[in-house]
């Protein structure tokens, strides 16, 4: 496991969505679309495997350090204190916090407030 500290991605999924429809916003540049789909996959996994689904997801890491695809799979869970989804790659150290996921199309536990899922 690489223990080198990496910057933390702090993202709000609502920034990638159309305010009126809740769908992905039209005209997102490819890098933003790819990031939204990656983060959405993490949210879908975590919310589909609640409660206590374990940290290990089947979401592959998106990083390609040195142009070589990272072979790690993302570990993620809901932070009980904040309700945010925290994630990390145990291989390359990429990590982040996802806000604003509750009312998105990726939430598989829709209608349940985060605190009641634990």
Steps between C-alpha positions, in 0.01 A plus 500: 500500500632841402503724806594819313252773587285604207281807471140427596223549243214691663204481265130583495314277254231765449755705304485241220120490476231703330317697771157436349515134396767354729660331198861554398539854373521545124833608359726371777857479372622138472728519807214636715260238365749221573552630854124524558451141383786378718365677810147386418621140485640535850172647629297224332718227654497645851126571507413164344697312767366673812501443786843361569586396146874518564755742366612304195309596184526366148577850366840509327736786576501764228860618538770429247828603664783492248241412232451158658150423625482459879382146578336592831133482585338776703419461871208721609243555775272765646655712773254467788578845633458701180291277272760546225638207305874457551706295257858396434712278279721276715752462215573856381357704788248699293218602736208730548180611666166514316235752608157557349441140397171444685259627232690373198418226254779287653346477847370144526361558849281794399257632756705396802698771677866400545483492880226237501704259288750425774 
